[in-house]
Amino acid sequence: MKTFLLTLFCLTANSVFAHDFPASPKQTKPIALVGGTIHTLTGETIENGTVLFENGKITRIGKTIDLPAGTEIIQVTGKQVWPAILAPASVLGLREIDAVRQTNDQAEMGSNNADVRAEIGYNTDSELIPVARANGIGYNLTIPVGGLIAGHAALMKLNGWTWEETLVKKNAGLVVNWPQMSVREAPWITTSAEDQKKQIQKNLEELKSVFNEARAYQKAKKSALSENHAYDSKWEGFLSVLEKKEPVIVSADELNQIVAAVQFFREQDVNMILLGGKEGYKCLDVLKSNQIPVLIGSVFSMPGNRDDDFDISYKTAKLYHDAGIPFAITNLNSDMTGSESNLRNLPHEAGYSVGFGLPHDEGFKAISLYPAQILGVADRIGSLEVGKDASIMVTDGDPLEVISNVEFLFIDGAKIELKSHHTVLRDKYEERWKQ
């Protein structure tokens, strides 16, 4: 009876928390967006231009283009044409409603979860996916967040029936949650300073031990007796990192965390991407000299310290830009929350960075071209170029401004229906007003 009730609850939960909008079908005929202002991001901006795409790929861009027979022409005169947005870090697809445990799959038990792959748990029916698409987001780096070694992030496109269909790149980064490095004092903290120091040391020793064991496993697999070596999925998860085929994505905000992480992974000789980086502006020279790209944490977050500038979160992107450090903007909070339900606000967070000094072109590149470059997929997405995937959005104004709307979104040439739970409720209550 208990098993039956549990199964019934899970089936009910999945149906309630799944959207009712089917995946858009693949492109079947040529499509041309005609008359818009085309922002290629890697070349010149083309006024009154045309973008032609076929079989999910961009085939022509320019002012005057000969269109093949049977082309569907979409007039976008007066509109803005951009690459689809790439959200460079969130738990979209892994977490739905915080208060409902059955909808949360972003964290595993234990400290070493290197065998976790985010794409396996990705829910293509998440209610939050259509909401994100409605504001031009076509891709998302979905990250696991649990434990010291959280698991492997995966780059997903926001259209498809299954995780296999939506997967763009697996093993996009092994997520490491860097341990706390300083003693905390607050009324709700009951652990003594001495015990906190012991825990900090224990965490750092555990991290070092994990990588030492991973290297030992790698060495054993390469030995003459490798065919008799037992397979272990946790240690297998480190091999692509140790071979520099995959970076580590290190979640760290405080200055001492960032500096310690850079030093540790430099000694380990692996590639590192910094996630969060709230106090990274205090060690720009360290990040630049070690060529560490940064996935900046939420622009809509509070300053980390009492003596920080009130607007430090808004101008962090400009500081990285001025220092010549590769960066992208996320909306992930330091506690790994809020990113999935508010992903639609990502272009507005980039807009705030522009309002506080970041050049406009850099603001949009920070949520399109730059994350594509950092994640190693700029040959496919992130800009409008011949040969790249036809992932394109059309807006009626500046996409970084709240008042602008996305009128069309294409992902791999598939025309996305911009419906979501939000639009359904809007239409419902507009009808009430009319009545």
C-alpha positions as CSV (number, residue, x, y, z in Angstrom):
1,M,0.0,0.0,0.0
2,K,2.8,2.4,0.9
3,T,4.6,1.6,-2.4
4,F,1.4,2.3,-4.3
5,L,0.8,5.7,-2.5
6,L,4.4,6.7,-3.1
7,T,4.2,5.9,-6.8
8,L,0.9,7.7,-7.1
9,F,2.3,10.8,-5.5
10,C,5.4,10.8,-7.8
11,L,3.2,10.4,-10.9
12,T,1.0,13.2,-9.7
13,A,4.0,15.4,-8.9
14,N,5.5,14.8,-12.3
15,S,2.2,15.7,-14.0
16,V,1.6,18.8,-12.0
17,F,5.1,20.2,-12.3
18,A,5.5,19.4,-16.0
19,H,4.6,21.9,-18.7
20,D,2.0,21.1,-21.4
21,F,3.9,22.7,-24.4
22,P,5.3,20.1,-26.8
23,A,8.8,20.4,-28.2
24,S,9.0,22.4,-31.4
25,P,9.7,20.2,-34.5
26,K,12.9,20.4,-36.5
27,Q,13.2,22.8,-39.4
28,T,11.9,21.4,-42.6
29,K,12.2,24.3,-45.1
30,P,14.4,27.3,-45.5
31,I,13.5,30.3,-43.4
32,A,14.6,33.9,-44.0
33,L,14.3,36.8,-41.5
34,V,14.1,39.8,-43.7
35,G,14.5,43.5,-42.9
36,G,15.8,43.5,-39.4
37,T,19.0,44.9,-37.8
38,I,21.3,41.9,-37.5
39,H,23.7,41.9,-34.6
40,T,26.3,39.3,-35.6
41,L,28.5,40.0,-32.5
42,T,31.7,38.9,-34.4
43,G,31.3,41.2,-37.4
44,E,29.5,44.3,-38.4
45,T,25.9,45.1,-37.5
46,I,23.8,44.9,-40.6
47,E,20.9,47.3,-41.0
48,N,17.9,46.1,-43.0
49,G,19.6,42.7,-43.5
50,T,18.5,39.2,-44.0
51,V,19.4,35.9,-42.3
52,L,18.7,32.7,-44.1
53,F,18.9,29.3,-42.4
54,E,18.3,25.8,-43.6
55,N,18.3,22.4,-41.8
56,G,19.1,24.2,-38.5
57,K,22.2,26.0,-39.8
58,I,22.8,29.6,-40.9
59,T,23.5,29.6,-44.6
60,R,23.5,33.3,-45.7
61,I,23.7,36.7,-44.0
62,G,23.7,40.0,-45.7
63,K,21.7,42.9,-47.2
64,T,20.8,41.2,-50.5
65,I,20.4,37.5,-50.6
66,D,19.0,35.2,-53.2
67,L,16.5,33.0,-51.4
68,P,15.9,29.4,-52.5
69,A,12.5,28.2,-53.7
70,G,10.0,27.5,-51.0
71,T,11.6,29.7,-48.4
72,E,9.4,30.9,-45.6
73,I,9.9,34.7,-45.4
74,I,9.3,36.4,-42.0
75,Q,9.3,40.1,-42.2
76,V,11.2,41.6,-39.2
77,T,11.5,45.2,-40.4
78,G,12.2,47.5,-37.5
79,K,13.1,44.6,-35.3
80,Q,16.5,43.5,-33.8
81,V,18.0,40.1,-34.6
82,W,20.4,38.5,-32.1
83,P,21.9,35.2,-31.2
84,A,19.8,33.2,-28.7
85,I,21.0,33.8,-25.1
86,L,23.2,31.2,-23.4
87,A,22.8,31.1,-19.6
88,P,26.2,30.1,-18.3
89,A,25.2,28.5,-15.0
90,S,22.0,27.5,-13.3
91,V,20.2,24.4,-11.9
92,L,17.4,24.7,-14.5
93,G,16.0,21.2,-15.2
94,L,17.3,19.8,-11.9
95,R,15.2,21.9,-9.5
96,E,11.6,22.9,-9.7
97,I,10.0,23.8,-6.4
98,D,12.2,24.1,-3.3
99,A,9.5,23.0,-0.9
100,V,8.7,19.8,-2.9
101,R,11.6,17.4,-2.4
102,Q,10.5,15.1,-5.3
103,T,11.2,18.0,-7.8
104,N,14.7,18.6,-6.6
105,D,17.5,16.6,-8.1
106,Q,20.4,19.1,-8.1
107,A,22.4,17.5,-5.3
108,E,23.6,14.1,-4.3
109,M,24.6,12.8,-0.9
110,G,28.3,12.6,0.0
111,S,31.3,14.8,-0.8
112,N,32.8,13.1,-3.9
113,N,30.1,13.0,-6.6
114,A,32.4,13.0,-9.6
115,D,30.3,10.3,-11.2
116,V,27.2,12.6,-11.3
117,R,26.2,13.9,-14.8
118,A,23.8,16.7,-14.8
119,E,22.2,15.8,-18.1
120,I,21.0,12.4,-16.7
121,G,18.7,14.1,-14.2
122,Y,17.6,16.9,-16.6
123,N,13.8,17.4,-16.7
124,T,12.9,18.5,-20.2
125,D,9.3,19.0,-19.0
126,S,10.2,21.6,-16.4
127,E,7.7,24.4,-16.1
128,L,10.6,26.9,-15.9
129,I,12.0,26.1,-19.4
130,P,9.2,27.8,-21.4
131,V,9.4,30.8,-19.0
132,A,13.1,31.2,-19.7
133,R,12.6,30.7,-23.5
134,A,10.0,33.5,-23.5
135,N,12.9,36.0,-22.8
136,G,15.2,34.6,-25.5
137,I,17.2,32.0,-23.6
138,G,18.0,29.1,-25.8
139,Y,20.8,27.4,-23.9
140,N,21.7,26.7,-20.3
141,L,24.7,25.3,-18.5
142,T,23.0,23.0,-16.0
143,I,25.2,22.4,-13.0
144,P,24.9,20.0,-10.0
145,V,25.6,21.6,-6.7
146,G,26.0,19.0,-3.9
147,G,29.1,18.0,-2.0
148,L,32.7,19.0,-2.3
149,I,32.9,17.6,-5.8
150,A,29.4,18.2,-7.1
151,G,29.6,16.4,-10.5
152,H,29.7,17.3,-14.2
153,A,27.8,20.2,-15.7
154,A,26.1,19.8,-19.1
155,L,25.2,22.4,-21.7
156,M,21.6,21.9,-22.7
157,K,19.4,23.5,-25.4
158,L,15.9,24.5,-24.3
159,N,14.0,22.4,-26.8
160,G,13.5,18.7,-27.1
161,W,11.6,15.7,-25.7
162,T,14.4,14.0,-23.9
163,W,17.7,14.9,-22.3
164,E,19.5,13.1,-25.2
165,E,17.8,15.4,-27.7
166,T,18.6,18.5,-25.7
167,L,22.2,17.7,-24.8
168,V,24.7,20.0,-26.5
169,K,27.9,19.2,-24.6
170,K,28.4,16.7,-21.8
171,N,31.3,17.0,-19.3
172,A,31.3,20.8,-19.7
173,G,33.0,21.2,-16.4
174,L,33.5,19.3,-13.1
175,V,31.9,21.5,-10.4
176,V,33.9,21.9,-7.3
177,N,32.5,23.8,-4.3
178,W,35.6,25.3,-2.7
179,P,35.5,25.0,1.1
180,Q,34.9,27.9,3.4
181,M,38.2,29.5,4.3
182,S,37.4,31.9,7.1
183,V,35.8,31.7,10.5
184,R,32.2,32.9,10.6
185,E,30.5,34.7,13.4
186,A,26.7,35.2,13.6
187,P,24.0,34.7,16.2
188,W,22.8,31.6,14.4
189,I,26.3,30.0,14.2
190,T,26.9,27.7,17.2
191,T,30.2,26.1,16.1
192,S,33.2,27.6,17.9
193,A,36.0,29.4,16.0
194,E,38.4,26.6,16.9
195,D,36.1,23.9,15.5
196,Q,35.5,25.9,12.4
197,K,39.3,26.1,11.8
198,K,39.6,22.4,12.2
199,Q,36.8,21.8,9.7
200,I,38.4,24.2,7.2
201,Q,41.7,22.2,7.4
202,K,39.8,18.9,7.1
203,N,38.0,20.1,4.0
204,L,41.2,21.2,2.3
205,E,43.0,18.0,3.2
206,E,40.0,16.0,1.8
207,L,40.1,18.0,-1.5
208,K,43.9,17.3,-1.8
209,S,43.4,13.7,-1.0
210,V,40.6,13.3,-3.6
211,F,42.8,14.6,-6.4
212,N,45.8,12.5,-5.2
213,E,43.6,9.4,-5.4
214,A,42.3,10.3,-8.7
215,R,45.8,10.6,-10.1
216,A,46.7,7.3,-8.6
217,Y,43.7,5.8,-10.3
218,Q,44.7,7.4,-13.6
219,K,48.3,6.0,-13.2
220,A,47.0,2.5,-12.5
221,K,44.7,2.5,-15.5
222,K,47.7,3.5,-17.7
223,S,49.9,0.7,-16.3
224,A,50.7,-2.6,-17.9
225,L,48.1,-4.2,-15.7
226,S,45.3,-1.8,-16.6
227,E,43.1,-4.5,-18.1
228,N,42.8,-6.0,-14.7
229,H,42.1,-2.7,-12.9
230,A,38.7,-2.4,-11.3
231,Y,36.4,0.2,-12.9
232,D,35.3,2.9,-10.5
233,S,32.8,5.5,-11.8
234,K,33.8,8.2,-9.2
235,W,37.5,8.1,-10.2
236,E,36.6,7.8,-13.9
237,G,34.9,11.1,-13.5
238,F,38.2,12.8,-12.9
239,L,40.1,11.5,-15.9
240,S,38.8,14.0,-18.5
241,V,39.8,16.8,-16.0
242,L,43.3,15.4,-15.4
243,E,43.8,15.0,-19.1
244,K,42.7,18.7,-19.6
245,K,39.8,17.7,-21.8
246,E,37.4,19.2,-19.3
247,P,37.8,22.2,-16.9
248,V,36.9,22.4,-13.2
249,I,34.2,24.9,-12.5
250,V,35.1,26.2,-9.0
251,S,32.4,27.9,-7.0
252,A,34.0,30.5,-4.8
253,D,33.2,34.1,-3.8
254,E,35.6,35.2,-1.1
255,L,39.1,36.5,-1.8
256,N,40.9,33.8,0.2
257,Q,38.8,31.1,-1.4
258,I,39.6,32.4,-4.9
259,V,43.3,32.7,-4.4
260,A,43.6,29.3,-2.7
261,A,41.6,27.7,-5.5
262,V,43.8,29.2,-8.2
263,Q,46.9,28.1,-6.5
264,F,45.6,24.6,-5.9
265,F,44.5,23.9,-9.4
266,R,47.6,25.5,-10.9
267,E,49.6,23.0,-8.9
268,Q,47.3,20.3,-10.1
269,D,47.8,21.4,-13.7
270,V,44.2,21.4,-14.6
271,N,42.1,24.1,-16.4
272,M,39.9,26.2,-14.1
273,I,36.8,28.4,-14.5
274,L,35.7,30.5,-11.6
275,L,32.0,30.5,-10.7
276,G,30.7,33.3,-8.6
277,G,33.8,35.5,-8.0
278,K,32.1,38.1,-5.9
279,E,35.4,39.3,-4.5
280,G,37.4,38.4,-7.6
281,Y,37.8,42.1,-8.3
282,K,40.3,42.2,-5.3
283,C,42.6,39.8,-7.1
284,L,42.4,40.7,-10.8
285,D,46.1,40.2,-11.3
286,V,45.9,36.6,-10.0
287,L,43.0,35.8,-12.3
288,K,44.6,37.4,-15.3
289,S,48.1,36.0,-14.9
290,N,46.6,32.5,-14.5
291,Q,44.1,33.0,-17.4
292,I,41.1,32.1,-15.3
293,P,37.7,33.0,-17.0
294,V,34.9,34.0,-14.6
295,L,31.2,33.1,-14.6
296,I,30.1,36.1,-12.6
297,G,27.4,35.4,-9.9
298,S,24.1,37.2,-9.8
299,V,24.3,41.0,-10.5
300,F,21.1,41.3,-8.4
301,S,22.9,40.3,-5.2
302,M,23.9,42.2,-2.1
303,P,27.5,43.3,-1.5
304,G,29.4,40.6,0.3
305,N,31.0,42.9,3.0
306,R,29.9,45.9,5.0
307,D,32.7,48.0,3.5
308,D,32.0,47.1,-0.1
309,D,30.7,49.7,-2.5
310,F,26.9,49.6,-2.5
311,D,27.0,49.1,-6.3
312,I,29.8,46.5,-6.4
313,S,27.6,43.8,-7.8
314,Y,26.4,46.0,-10.6
315,K,29.9,47.1,-11.7
316,T,31.8,43.8,-11.2
317,A,31.5,42.9,-14.8
318,K,33.1,46.2,-15.9
319,L,36.0,45.6,-13.5
320,Y,36.6,42.2,-15.1
321,H,36.2,43.7,-18.6
322,D,38.7,46.6,-17.9
323,A,41.2,44.1,-16.5
324,G,41.0,42.0,-19.7
325,I,39.7,38.9,-17.9
326,P,37.3,36.6,-19.9
327,F,33.9,36.7,-18.2
328,A,30.2,35.8,-18.6
329,I,27.2,36.8,-16.5
330,T,25.1,34.3,-14.6
331,N,22.2,34.9,-12.3
332,L,23.3,32.2,-9.8
333,N,23.4,33.3,-6.2
334,S,26.3,32.4,-4.0
335,D,24.1,29.8,-2.2
336,M,23.3,28.2,-5.6
337,T,19.6,29.4,-5.4
338,G,17.3,31.5,-7.5
339,S,18.9,30.8,-10.8
340,E,16.3,28.4,-12.3
341,S,13.1,30.3,-11.5
342,N,14.5,33.7,-12.4
343,L,16.5,32.7,-15.4
344,R,14.3,34.9,-17.6
345,N,15.9,37.9,-15.9
346,L,19.4,37.2,-17.1
347,P,19.4,39.8,-19.9
348,H,18.2,42.4,-17.4
349,E,21.1,41.5,-15.1
350,A,23.4,42.1,-18.0
351,G,21.5,45.4,-18.6
352,Y,22.3,46.6,-15.1
353,S,26.0,45.9,-15.7
354,V,25.8,48.1,-18.8
355,G,24.0,50.8,-16.7
356,F,27.1,50.7,-14.4
357,G,29.8,51.1,-17.1
358,L,30.0,47.9,-19.1
359,P,29.9,48.7,-22.8
360,H,26.6,47.7,-24.3
361,D,28.0,45.2,-26.9
362,E,30.0,43.6,-24.1
363,G,26.9,43.3,-22.0
364,F,25.1,41.2,-24.6
365,K,28.2,39.2,-25.5
366,A,28.4,38.3,-21.7
367,I,25.3,36.2,-22.1
368,S,25.9,34.8,-25.6
369,L,29.3,34.8,-27.3
370,Y,31.5,34.9,-24.2
371,P,30.0,32.0,-22.3
372,A,30.1,30.0,-25.6
373,Q,33.8,30.8,-25.8
374,I,34.5,29.9,-22.2
375,L,32.6,26.6,-22.6
376,G,34.2,25.7,-25.9
377,V,31.2,25.8,-28.1
378,A,31.7,29.1,-29.9
379,D,32.2,27.2,-33.2
380,R,28.5,26.4,-33.0
381,I,26.6,29.0,-31.0
382,G,27.0,32.5,-29.5
383,S,27.0,34.6,-32.6
384,L,25.4,34.9,-36.0
385,E,27.7,33.5,-38.6
386,V,27.4,31.3,-41.7
387,G,27.7,27.6,-40.7
388,K,26.7,28.1,-37.1
389,D,23.5,26.7,-35.5
390,A,20.5,28.7,-36.4
391,S,19.7,29.7,-32.8
392,I,18.3,33.2,-33.2
393,M,16.0,35.6,-31.4
394,V,14.1,38.6,-32.7
395,T,13.2,41.5,-30.3
396,D,11.2,44.7,-30.7
397,G,13.9,46.6,-28.9
398,D,17.1,46.4,-26.8
399,P,17.0,42.9,-25.2
400,L,18.8,44.2,-22.1
401,E,15.9,46.5,-21.3
402,V,12.9,45.3,-19.4
403,I,10.4,46.9,-21.7
404,S,11.6,45.0,-24.7
405,N,9.9,41.8,-25.9
406,V,11.1,38.7,-27.7
407,E,8.9,38.2,-30.7
408,F,10.6,35.1,-32.3
409,L,13.0,32.5,-31.0
410,F,14.6,29.8,-33.1
411,I,16.8,27.0,-31.6
412,D,18.7,24.9,-34.2
413,G,16.2,26.3,-36.8
414,A,13.2,25.1,-34.9
415,K,10.6,27.9,-34.3
416,I,9.8,28.0,-30.6
417,E,6.2,28.8,-29.5
418,L,6.7,31.4,-26.9
419,K,4.0,30.1,-24.5
420,S,4.5,29.4,-20.8
421,H,2.5,29.2,-17.6
422,H,3.0,32.9,-17.4
423,T,1.4,33.7,-20.7
424,V,-1.5,31.2,-20.1
425,L,-2.3,33.1,-16.8
426,R,-2.0,36.4,-18.6
427,D,-4.4,35.4,-21.3
428,K,-6.8,34.0,-18.7
429,Y,-7.1,37.1,-16.6
430,E,-7.1,39.4,-19.7
431,E,-10.3,37.6,-20.7
432,R,-11.7,38.2,-17.2
433,W,-11.0,41.9,-17.7
434,K,-12.7,41.9,-21.1
435,Q,-15.8,40.3,-19.6
